[in-house]
Amino acid sequence: MIYRFRVILDNDTEDDIFRDLEIRETDSLEDLHNIITQSFGFDGNEMASFYLSDDDWNEGEEISLFDLSDDGNAKLMNATAINDVVHEAQTKLIYVYDFMSMWTFFVELAEIVDEEDGMNYPNLMFAHGQIPDEAPDKNFEADLFDEDFEDFEDDDDFDVEDYDDLDFEENWN
């Protein structure tokens, strides 16, 4: 079977920027990564990850291009078939390319169709909009971060200059 995906750049502009892609359901997420980077004009040399997503586009489990985990147990794109993580009940992924620029895309399964004889897959079906020169800015709510650190500011018992209660010597080197 062939999966048809719509891949939409997460941006805050009026212009929609998306690509419609076809790929075999048994291809790997690395194959999907490759067609996404090619269709948007990236060289494909940057780190990238897919994240499982729910219907509200909340980021779930990560599936990365390379294993950078401490324990060596990361789920990898090249070892994950698309149909293992995407199907009728799980249709959405978030794709992040280049963690310095944070190009973020919404990837949604639009349709499952039969494979056409003589067609080469993966296939770029349709392209709409030009990708900007720089990744769109992400709007993070700074107030959420401030709330997390308020507890530390109010803790009168914690003194960063007090080394006596720590398990290491101050001049260890």
VEXDREN-2710 file (C-alpha; in Angstrom, 1 decimal):
% VEXDREN-2710
k/r/px/py/pz
1/MET/0.0/0.0/0.0
2/ILE/1.0/3.6/-0.6
3/TYR/0.7/6.3/2.1
4/ARG/0.0/9.8/1.0
5/PHE/1.2/12.4/3.4
6/ARG/0.7/16.1/3.6
7/VAL/3.8/17.8/5.2
8/ILE/3.1/21.3/6.4
9/LEU/5.8/23.8/7.6
10/ASP/4.8/25.2/11.0
11/ASN/5.0/28.9/10.4
12/ASP/3.2/32.0/11.5
13/THR/2.8/33.5/8.1
14/GLU/-0.3/33.9/5.9
15/ASP/1.2/31.6/3.3
16/ASP/0.8/27.9/3.6
17/ILE/3.9/25.9/2.7
18/PHE/3.4/22.2/2.2
19/ARG/4.3/19.2/0.2
20/ASP/2.1/16.2/-0.7
21/LEU/4.2/13.0/-0.8
22/GLU/3.6/9.3/-1.6
23/ILE/5.7/6.6/-0.1
24/ARG/5.4/2.8/0.5
25/GLU/4.0/2.0/3.9
26/THR/6.8/-0.5/4.4
27/ASP/9.6/2.1/3.7
28/SER/11.5/3.4/6.8
29/LEU/11.0/6.7/8.5
30/GLU/14.5/7.5/7.2
31/ASP/13.1/7.2/3.7
32/LEU/10.3/9.6/4.7
33/HIS/12.9/11.9/6.2
34/ASN/14.9/11.9/2.9
35/ILE/11.9/12.7/0.7
36/ILE/10.8/15.5/3.1
37/THR/14.3/17.1/3.1
38/GLN/14.6/16.8/-0.7
39/SER/11.1/18.2/-1.4
40/PHE/11.7/21.2/0.8
41/GLY/15.2/21.8/-0.7
42/PHE/17.3/20.9/2.4
43/ASP/20.6/19.1/1.9
44/GLY/19.7/16.5/4.5
45/ASN/22.9/16.8/6.5
46/GLU/21.4/18.0/9.8
47/MET/20.0/16.1/12.7
48/ALA/16.3/15.3/12.6
49/SER/13.6/13.5/14.5
50/PHE/10.1/12.4/14.1
51/TYR/7.7/12.5/17.1
52/LEU/4.5/10.6/17.4
53/SER/1.6/13.1/17.8
54/ASP/-2.0/13.0/19.0
55/ASP/-4.9/14.8/17.3
56/ASP/-3.9/18.0/19.0
57/TRP/-0.3/17.9/17.7
58/ASN/1.2/17.2/21.1
59/GLU/4.7/15.8/20.9
60/GLY/5.1/12.1/21.9
61/GLU/7.7/9.5/21.5
62/GLU/10.9/10.5/19.6
63/ILE/12.3/8.5/16.7
64/SER/15.6/10.0/15.7
65/LEU/18.0/9.9/12.8
66/PHE/21.0/9.0/15.0
67/ASP/21.2/7.5/18.5
68/LEU/22.5/10.2/20.8
69/SER/21.1/8.7/23.9
70/ASP/23.2/7.8/26.9
71/ASP/22.0/4.2/27.0
72/GLY/22.0/3.5/23.2
73/ASN/18.4/2.5/23.2
74/ALA/16.9/5.3/21.1
75/LYS/14.3/4.4/18.5
76/LEU/15.9/5.0/15.1
77/MET/14.4/6.1/11.8
78/ASN/16.3/3.5/9.7
79/ALA/14.9/0.7/11.9
80/THR/11.3/1.8/12.0
81/ALA/8.9/1.1/9.2
82/ILE/6.4/3.8/8.5
83/ASN/3.4/1.5/9.0
84/ASP/4.8/0.6/12.5
85/VAL/4.0/4.1/13.7
86/VAL/1.5/5.5/11.3
87/HIS/-1.9/3.9/10.4
88/GLU/-5.6/4.8/10.4
89/ALA/-5.6/5.1/14.2
90/GLN/-2.3/7.1/14.4
91/THR/-2.2/9.5/11.5
92/LYS/0.0/12.4/12.8
93/LEU/3.8/12.9/13.2
94/ILE/5.8/16.0/14.0
95/TYR/9.1/16.3/12.1
96/VAL/11.9/18.5/13.3
97/TYR/14.9/19.1/11.0
98/ASP/18.1/20.9/12.1
99/PHE/17.9/21.3/15.8
100/MET/19.8/24.6/15.6
101/SER/17.2/26.2/13.3
102/MET/14.3/24.0/14.5
103/TRP/12.5/23.6/11.2
104/THR/9.2/22.1/12.4
105/PHE/6.7/20.3/10.2
106/PHE/3.3/18.7/10.7
107/VAL/3.1/15.3/8.9
108/GLU/-0.3/13.9/8.4
109/LEU/-1.4/10.7/6.7
110/ALA/-4.1/11.9/4.2
111/GLU/-4.8/8.7/2.3
112/ILE/-3.9/5.1/1.8
113/VAL/-4.0/3.9/-1.8
114/ASP/-2.9/1.0/-3.9
115/GLU/0.5/1.0/-5.5
116/GLU/0.4/2.1/-9.2
117/ASP/2.3/-0.1/-11.7
118/GLY/5.3/1.8/-13.2
119/MET/5.2/4.5/-10.6
120/ASN/8.5/5.3/-8.7
121/TYR/8.2/5.8/-4.9
122/PRO/8.7/7.8/-2.9
123/ASN/7.0/10.5/-5.0
124/LEU/6.5/14.2/-4.7
125/MET/3.0/14.7/-5.8
126/PHE/2.5/18.4/-5.2
127/ALA/4.4/21.4/-3.8
128/HIS/2.9/24.6/-2.6
129/GLY/4.8/27.7/-1.3
130/GLN/8.4/28.4/-1.0
131/ILE/10.3/27.7/2.1
132/PRO/11.8/30.9/3.7
133/ASP/15.5/31.5/4.0
134/GLU/15.3/31.0/7.8
135/ALA/13.2/28.8/10.0
136/PRO/10.1/30.6/11.4
137/ASP/10.6/31.8/15.0
138/LYS/8.9/29.8/17.7
139/ASN/6.8/31.6/20.2
140/PHE/7.6/30.2/23.6
141/GLU/5.7/31.4/26.6
142/ALA/8.4/32.7/29.0
143/ASP/5.9/32.9/31.8
144/LEU/5.8/29.1/31.9
145/PHE/9.5/29.0/32.5
146/ASP/9.4/31.7/35.1
147/GLU/6.8/29.8/37.1
148/ASP/9.1/26.7/37.2
149/PHE/11.9/28.7/38.8
150/GLU/9.9/30.6/41.3
151/ASP/10.1/27.7/43.8
152/PHE/13.9/28.0/43.8
153/GLU/13.8/31.7/44.5
154/ASP/11.6/31.2/47.5
155/ASP/13.7/28.5/49.1
156/ASP/15.6/30.2/51.9
157/ASP/17.3/27.0/52.9
158/PHE/19.3/26.6/49.7
159/ASP/22.6/28.4/49.5
160/VAL/24.7/27.9/46.5
161/GLU/27.8/29.0/48.4
162/ASP/27.3/26.3/51.1
163/TYR/29.5/23.4/50.1
164/ASP/29.5/21.6/53.5
165/ASP/26.3/19.6/52.7
166/LEU/27.4/18.5/49.2
167/ASP/29.1/15.1/48.5
168/PHE/32.2/16.6/46.9
169/GLU/35.1/18.6/47.9
170/GLU/35.2/22.3/46.8
171/ASN/38.7/22.1/45.4
172/TRP/38.6/18.6/43.9
173/ASN/41.0/19.3/41.0
END
